[in-house]
Amino acid sequence: MNITRRHFLGTGALLGAAALPTGSYAAPAAFKLKLGNDLPVTHSVNVRLKEAIAAIVAETQGRVAIELFPNNQLGSDSDMMSQIRSGALELATFPGTVLSTLIPQTSITGVGFAFSGYDKVWAAMDGAVGDHIRSAIEKANLAPFATVWDNGFRQITTSTKPIRTPEDLKGFKIRVPLVPLWVNMFKTLGAAPVSLPLSEAYQALQTKVADGQENPLALIESAKFFEVQKYCSLTNHAWDGFWFIAGGKVWKTIPADLQQIIAKHVNAAARKQRDDIARANVDLQKQLTAKGLVFNNVDSAAFQRALVAGGFYTQAKEKFGNELWSLLQQYAGHIA
């Protein structure tokens, strides 16, 4: 049987982890890899990555050493994308919407109000939508791992007023990532998007460069946005996931047995992180309420109608093409 790279990365998560002791190893690491992302060190992605790194070091008997650089320590997402393409950075996690500046297909999952729940999300990402996106990433000479991590459904926080209807966003200064899809979505809703890296978001809210931002509850908590925001509107306006990526040139230099160990532990960690977010979502609203955030629900249909009227979905379908748009609708249901 011929094992392709994609099959290899995909099946690695199914293999059992060896229970080997950690500690010092006589020989220096043969492969020293840097792993970067834009998330706070306390975010569940980084908590699980640390565990995966320890397991990889143990099972490879120190042949592989991975150093984690969270919180944009290696630069912005665009900086890290340049680094991983050039070989200066070996590993990274990127949201699909961030990767879309290089590979447009990766932002399909972030289309406004596409998914109604996690059952649809994971069916799509572990199925044909994920396969389509992985193929597109590979064409950019990057090696995407099989299991997508959970960034979560995104909510809007503000310091000035709750967002209840699309009209509440008219002229509203909202920090969004450097993601064209979401900049366009909020412009269509009448807002004034301020595009900044995550590492600059807190200060932008503190200094009123922006009056609000949008992120999943887990990141709202770990980035401490509740310190500079008062309201949280449960819009669930988009879902996005993190892709674990290896630089294609670097990945090819790593022997197959070590690739298998790395893929196994990273994919297993991603599954655990999905469960972390699922459990956390039950408690995070209570925790954030206790820290001062005031929550409100919204009628998502009203926002979707505003996006229809503004031509957002028509433009998105043209951007992604009929094939990928049809795949999305197989899982998400009909999007106007």
C-alpha positions in Angstrom: 0.0 0.0 0.0 1.4 3.4 -0.9 1.1 5.9 2.0 0.8 9.4 0.8 1.8 12.3 3.0 -1.9 13.3 3.6 -2.8 9.7 4.5 0.2 9.6 6.8 -0.7 12.8 8.6 -4.3 11.7 8.8 -3.8 8.3 10.2 -1.2 9.3 12.8 -3.8 10.4 15.3 -5.2 6.9 15.3 -2.1 5.3 16.6 -1.6 4.6 20.3 0.8 6.9 22.2 3.8 5.2 23.8 4.2 5.8 27.5 7.9 6.6 27.7 9.5 8.6 30.5 10.5 12.2 29.9 13.9 13.6 31.0 17.4 14.2 29.8 18.7 12.4 26.7 22.4 11.6 26.0 22.3 12.7 22.3 21.4 16.2 21.2 18.2 16.6 19.3 18.6 15.8 15.6 15.6 18.0 14.7 15.1 21.3 16.5 11.8 22.8 15.4 10.2 26.1 16.3 6.4 26.3 16.7 4.7 29.7 16.6 1.2 31.1 17.0 -0.8 34.2 18.0 -2.5 32.8 21.0 -2.0 33.6 24.7 0.1 31.0 26.6 -3.0 30.0 28.7 -5.2 29.3 25.7 -6.3 25.6 25.4 -4.4 25.2 22.1 -1.1 26.1 23.8 -1.9 24.0 26.9 -2.4 21.0 24.7 0.5 21.8 22.4 2.8 21.7 25.4 1.6 18.3 26.3 2.0 17.1 22.8 5.6 18.5 22.6 6.5 16.6 25.8 5.1 13.4 24.5 7.0 13.8 21.2 10.2 14.4 23.0 9.6 11.4 25.1 8.7 9.0 22.3 11.5 10.1 20.1 14.0 9.8 23.0 15.0 13.5 22.4 15.6 13.2 18.7 12.9 15.8 18.1 12.9 19.1 20.1 10.1 21.6 19.6 10.1 25.0 21.1 6.8 26.8 21.5 6.5 30.5 20.8 3.0 31.7 21.7 1.4 35.2 21.7 3.0 36.5 18.4 6.5 36.2 19.9 7.8 35.5 16.4 5.8 38.3 14.8 2.4 38.8 13.4 0.5 36.0 11.6 1.6 37.4 8.3 5.2 37.4 9.6 5.0 33.8 10.7 3.4 32.8 7.3 6.4 34.3 5.5 8.7 32.5 7.9 7.2 29.1 7.5 7.2 29.5 3.7 10.9 30.4 3.7 11.9 27.7 6.2 12.8 30.1 9.0 9.9 28.7 11.0 9.1 25.0 10.9 5.7 24.6 12.6 2.7 26.9 13.3 -1.0 27.0 14.0 -3.0 29.4 11.9 -6.7 30.1 11.8 -8.2 29.2 8.4 -9.2 32.8 7.9 -5.6 34.0 8.5 -4.2 31.4 6.1 -6.7 32.7 3.5 -4.4 35.7 2.7 -2.2 33.0 1.0 -4.8 30.3 0.3 -8.3 31.7 -0.2 -10.1 28.4 0.2 -9.2 28.2 3.9 -11.6 30.9 5.0 -14.7 29.2 3.7 -15.5 28.0 7.2 -15.6 31.6 8.4 -18.5 32.6 6.2 -21.0 34.6 8.3 -23.7 32.5 10.0 -22.9 29.4 7.9 -22.8 26.8 10.7 -25.6 26.3 13.2 -23.6 24.1 15.6 -20.6 21.9 16.2 -22.2 18.8 14.7 -22.2 20.5 11.3 -18.7 22.0 11.9 -16.9 18.7 12.7 -18.7 16.8 10.0 -17.5 19.3 7.5 -13.9 19.6 8.8 -13.4 15.9 9.2 -15.1 15.3 5.9 -15.1 16.7 2.3 -14.7 20.4 3.2 -11.5 19.6 5.3 -10.2 17.4 2.5 -10.7 20.1 -0.1 -8.9 22.7 2.1 -6.0 20.4 2.9 -5.4 19.8 -0.8 -5.3 23.5 -1.4 -2.8 24.0 1.5 -0.6 21.3 0.1 -0.4 23.0 -3.2 1.2 26.0 -1.4 4.0 23.6 -0.4 2.8 23.4 3.2 2.0 20.2 5.1 -1.4 20.5 6.9 -2.1 18.0 9.7 -5.3 16.0 9.6 -7.1 17.2 12.7 -8.4 20.8 12.9 -8.2 22.5 16.2 -11.2 24.6 17.6 -11.1 28.3 17.5 -14.8 28.4 18.3 -17.9 30.4 17.4 -17.3 34.1 17.6 -19.1 36.6 19.7 -19.0 40.5 19.7 -17.9 42.4 22.8 -18.2 46.1 23.2 -17.4 48.9 25.7 -20.2 51.2 24.8 -23.5 49.3 24.1 -24.8 45.8 23.5 -25.2 44.7 19.9 -28.8 43.4 19.4 -29.6 44.2 15.8 -27.6 44.9 12.6 -28.5 48.6 13.1 -26.4 48.6 16.3 -23.3 48.0 14.2 -23.7 51.1 12.0 -20.5 53.1 12.2 -19.2 50.9 15.1 -15.4 50.7 15.4 -14.8 47.0 15.8 -11.4 45.3 15.9 -11.2 42.3 13.5 -8.3 40.1 12.4 -6.5 40.9 9.2 -9.0 38.8 7.3 -10.6 40.2 4.2 -13.7 38.0 4.5 -14.6 39.4 8.0 -13.6 42.9 7.1 -16.1 42.7 4.2 -18.7 41.1 6.4 -18.6 43.8 9.0 -18.5 46.5 6.4 -21.6 45.0 4.8 -23.3 45.2 8.2 -22.4 48.9 8.4 -19.6 48.7 10.9 -16.2 50.4 10.7 -13.7 47.5 11.0 -10.3 48.1 12.5 -7.9 45.4 11.3 -5.2 44.6 13.9 -3.2 41.5 15.0 -4.5 39.8 18.1 -1.5 40.9 20.1 -2.5 44.6 19.5 -6.2 44.1 20.2 -6.2 44.7 24.0 -4.4 48.0 23.7 -6.7 49.1 20.9 -9.7 48.5 23.1 -8.0 50.1 26.1 -7.2 53.3 24.1 -10.5 53.4 22.2 -8.9 52.8 18.8 -11.7 50.3 18.7 -14.9 50.2 20.8 -15.4 46.5 20.4 -14.0 43.2 19.1 -15.2 39.8 18.1 -13.7 36.4 19.3 -14.8 33.1 20.8 -15.5 33.1 24.5 -12.3 31.1 25.3 -10.1 33.8 23.8 -12.2 36.6 25.3 -11.3 35.0 28.6 -7.7 34.1 28.0 -6.9 37.5 26.4 -8.6 39.3 29.3 -10.8 41.4 27.0 -13.4 41.5 29.9 -11.1 44.0 31.6 -11.7 46.6 28.8 -15.2 45.5 27.6 -18.6 45.7 29.2 -21.0 43.8 26.9 -20.9 40.5 25.1 -23.5 39.8 22.4 -23.9 36.1 21.6 -24.0 36.4 17.9 -22.3 33.1 16.9 -21.6 35.0 13.7 -18.8 32.8 12.4 -16.8 29.7 13.2 -13.1 29.2 12.5 -10.5 26.5 13.3 -6.8 26.4 13.7 -4.7 24.4 11.1 -1.5 22.9 12.4 1.0 23.4 9.6 4.5 22.3 8.8 6.7 23.9 6.3 6.8 21.6 3.2 10.5 21.7 2.6 11.4 21.1 6.3 8.8 18.4 6.7 10.3 16.4 3.9 13.6 16.3 5.7 12.2 14.6 8.8 12.3 10.7 8.6 9.0 8.9 8.3 9.1 7.4 11.7 9.5 10.8 13.4 6.8 12.3 11.2 4.5 9.6 12.4 5.2 10.3 16.0 4.8 14.1 15.6 1.5 13.7 13.7 0.2 11.2 16.2 0.6 13.4 19.2 -0.4 16.7 17.5 -3.6 15.2 16.1 -4.4 13.6 19.4 -3.9 16.9 21.2 -6.2 18.6 18.7 -9.0 16.1 19.6 -8.5 16.8 23.3 -8.5 20.6 22.6 -11.9 20.3 20.9 -13.2 18.6 24.0 -11.6 21.3 26.1 -13.6 24.0 24.3 -16.8 22.0 24.4 -16.5 21.7 28.2 -15.4 25.3 28.6 -18.2 26.8 26.7 -20.6 25.4 29.3 -18.9 27.4 32.1 -17.3 30.4 30.3 -20.4 32.5 30.2 -20.8 32.2 34.0 -17.1 32.9 34.6 -17.2 36.0 32.3 -20.4 37.2 33.9 -18.7 37.0 37.3 -15.9 39.2 35.8 -18.3 41.9 34.8 -19.4 41.1 31.2 -23.1 41.6 30.5 -24.5 39.0 28.0 -27.3 39.3 25.6 -28.7 37.0 22.8 -29.5 38.2 19.3 -31.7 37.1 16.4 -29.1 35.8 14.0 -31.6 35.7 11.2 -31.8 39.5 11.2 -28.0 39.7 10.6 -28.1 37.0 7.9 -30.9 39.0 6.1 -28.7 42.1 6.2 -25.8 40.1 4.7 -28.1 38.8 1.9 -29.3 42.3 1.2 -25.8 43.7 1.1 -24.6 41.0 -1.4 -22.2 39.4 1.0 -23.1 35.8 0.2 -23.1 36.4 -3.6 -19.6 37.8 -3.4 -18.5 34.9 -1.1 -19.8 32.3 -3.6 -18.0 34.0 -6.5 -14.8 34.1 -4.4 -14.8 30.4 -3.3 -16.3 28.9 -6.5 -19.2 26.6 -7.0 -17.4 23.4 -6.0 -16.3 24.5 -2.6 -19.5 26.5 -2.0 -21.6 23.4 -2.7 -19.4 21.3 -0.4 -20.0 23.8 2.4 -23.8 23.7 1.8 -23.8 19.9 2.1 -22.8 20.3 5.8 -24.0 23.8 6.7 -27.3 23.8 4.9 -28.5 26.3 2.3 -26.9 29.7 2.7 -28.7 32.5 0.8 
